Amino acid sequence: MTRADLHTHTTASDGQLTPEELVRLANQFHFDAVAITDHDTTAGIEPARIAAGSSLQVIPGIEIGARSSEDKVDILGYFIDPRHPELQQRLAHFRASRLQRGQMIVERLAQMGVPVDWARVTALAAGDTVGRPHIARALVEAGHVASMKEAFDRYIGSGCPAYVPRTTLSPEEAIRLIHAAGGAAVLAHPVYVRGFPAMVARLAAASLDGIEVAYPDHTPEIEAHARQLAQQFDLVMTGGSDFHGFGVDGKAMLGAALAPPGCVEALRERAGHYQHAR
């Protein structure tokens, strides 16, 4: 059985650990494999691979934040080609959009009398993808809120006064992009997808490959429903912690949810179909 956490983030996006630090932690936890699934960037994959050597399988991944109407639907990609030209072109566009969005959010906060330093936000980002968690951390540091959760709930979460939507793809477009890069596409954390059974049925028609059934915030009922949908639509059952770092509000520890048995091999097989079709 492969012991694997298939949902992790590094400093390349909004995680607190560098790829090298994440690999060391995964080795301490005696994992066989870990997927690097940063938001809209593959920059953390190669450093993690180099750090891992032969001690740990580093699965090249991505998390693409798609939208369906007003609903956020994140799609994870596994065994992608990190250098795929179309993928990199689209990711560069997403990162530029995130940067512009971040600046607009900071401007709105200033207008509300809740200023944060943009230079500090970019310093907190450290990598090449600026996200709302970096703004939330800056709000905490500035003393405007007590926690990142409060920052989202009061100021920068969806529907809040400083919230700014960003340009992104539909879930179907995200799946197609992942397939073009030779990867398998998986619906992330269905607990956060409104009406997720209908979304799974919709995306299964667009060749979705899997669904994240093991996730820290899933109740037994949600996990059971996700498993039933996976069986119904012939989807790979995956799992991961969505690890962002130590003591991050609302985020679990590495290994809090692990991939089900056979998952890594099944994802590699699914991805192989798209790699052979390229």
Secondary structure, 3 states (H helix, E strand, C coil): CCCEEEEECCCCCCCCCCHHHHHHHHHHCCCCEEEECCECCCCCHHHHHHHHCCCCEEEEEEEEEEEECCEEEEEEEECCCCCCHHHHHHHHHHHHHHHHHHHHHHHHHHHCCCCCCHHHHHHHHCCCCCCHHHHHHHHHHCCCCCCHHHHHHHHHCCCCCCCCCCCCCCHHHHHHHHHHCCCEEEECCHHHCCCHHHHHHHHHCCCCCEEEEECCCCCHHHHHHHHHHHHHCCCEEEECCCECCCCCCCCCCCCCCCCCCCHHHHHHHHHHHHHHHC
